[in-house]
Amino acid sequence: MEKFIDKLTSRIKEYLDNESQFRIKLNTSEISIRQQLILNRLRKGNYTFEEILSYLELESEVQSLDLVLSKRTLQRDLKIIYSVYGVEIKYDRSIGKYRIINDHQSILQQRLLEAVDLYNALSLKERVSDKLIFEQRKPKGTEYLVSILKAIKDKKQITFDYQKYWEAHERQRTIEPRALKEHKQRWYVIGIDVEKKKPRIFGLDRVQNLEVIEGGFMFEKIDVKEMFKHSFGIISPNNDKPINIELTFNSFQAKYLKSLPLHHSQKILEEDKDIVVFELFLVPTYDFKMELMSYGSSLLDIKPEGLKNEIVLEIQNSLKVLNRKL
């Protein structure tokens, strides 16, 4: 993470050196932090200069840094944000606020910025050990991420011991790794099983004794993004066709789904003060159905009827099991 920050700082210094009118003595560490804060703030909405300044004053106090700026400095920061991050921010006179015009930043870059935010929080000068409460469920297998990424880059096979939850013993697997995918705080490696000669998905929490071996790639390239284009989670839909699905939620739950959509295809079909109807285009895999069940009574209706009946039947079966144990 420090290397990432150093890289940003280096690019900012280079930009400032090339712009003679901006050659002033500034702490580029504070510059990079301030620009990240401005960018992340404007991703949440449109703000006036006074609102941005108020936010930076608060962050200055929290982080014990001088992040306050003038309107002229803000304009300079916006130019650097566009140069470094690929995000164009302009002042919209019609609403009197700054807003994002174009955002060409990749998901990876956005996640890295999120990581920088966390890094900055953890680097506060005051003790924060009792102020930051982390999830107690720690994901397993993350120690293999770097090795797998290097194997993908070098086109090397990996071998590991793997035990499915429903099997009693481990089995050694050899795959050509092609991608890593995150889902619900778990990491998965997608690759071609050398023995089965087919794409397979393996949870890193069940991987042991992983090694990168000399065997190079033998199989054709697979389009991992296409594999999961119509999926909700980690279960590949195989040859199943995606369908249009309508989900009706109460207005309260809908706020959460607006801020964190279930799927990239999600859009709003209908909305009033009481309900919101979302439409998604995907394959209703098992993990998607389990997700729908988790919303309980806030999920008011499901279409098509066949999917709704499957969810209702699953809930009824769960109630039967619970009632037998009472």
Disulfide bonds with the S-S distance in Angstrom:
none
